[in-house]
Amino acid sequence: MKSLLAALAMTTALTLPGLAMARPVTLTTTLNSYGGDGAYLVLFVTDATGAYAGSLWMAGGKSKYYEHLTDWHRVTNGDTAQVDGITGASVGAGRTLEITLDLADALFDAGYTLHIDAAVEDMRDSPNEVAVPLTTEGAGVPVAGRRYIASFAYDM
Amino acid sequence: MKKTLTLLVASTALTAVIGTTGWSAMATAPNAIQRPLTTLYEDGAKSLPVILASDDDGDDDDENHGARRDHGDDDHDEDCEDDDDDDDCIGGAPDPATAGTAAPPQNGLFGNGAPPQAQVN
């Protein structure tokens, strides 16, 4: 009986952190009406030292245009495997992209920064269009972009 | 009488030679003994194959079975379908797998919960 209780306590202790290690996070990006074709956007994360940690989403499926997402392309060398399974369509001017991801808790309040690079055909590239620290306090607070992005916010 | 007998033997021999040669030519060579008699015909048949005016029919139609659809088709590579410079795709990085067709990368950022979802409003 005693060993059964010990086993139950052990499995509960191992299971609960696993359930709490990630949470659904909604990333909402609204574009300006800049009067051009659909924008390519990439959302990626750097750690506290500024090193590339990974990609969260790629809006735009043609890898030949990724070189225009200059910051992302520089840190990944254009490696499309970085965005396998997290790639969708480009986003039209004035539209809102809403992404829901199951993100690790460790990303928040740990010095990570979310970056967005943007590019539009025949228009200027816009690296680091948005750079926002990932904190629980910053959730739900809209941030304006530099050129193509009217606002960006993440909600938990 | 002797002369008649000689003529009969000669004609029989001649008939036998001609008949044997013709029969050998018609038949396949079952062994090496008859081979010299059939060589003339068989070698001729081997060295003169039937040549079609065009050999482009039939034998190469199934070369692409099991291969990618864009090999040999008139349409463009689907990975590079675009209305502008398709040749940019040649030798370039492959397009990434779209969401829902592959798991997110194992970069430590994603949990094991619901797969990524996106919508454009």
Interface residues (C-beta under 8 A of the other chain):
Chain A: M21 A22 R23 P24 V45 A53 G54 S55 L56 W57 M58 A59 G61 K62 S63 K64 Y66 G78 D79 T80 A81 Q82 V83 D84 G85 I86 T87 G88 A89 V91 G92 R95 T96 L97 E98 I99 T100 L101 D102 L103 A104 A106 L107
Chain B: D82 D88 C89 G92 A93 P94 D95 P96 A97 T98 A99 G100 T101 A102 A103 P104 P105 N107 G108 L109 F110 G111 N112 G113 A114 P115 P116 Q117 A118 Q119 V120 N121
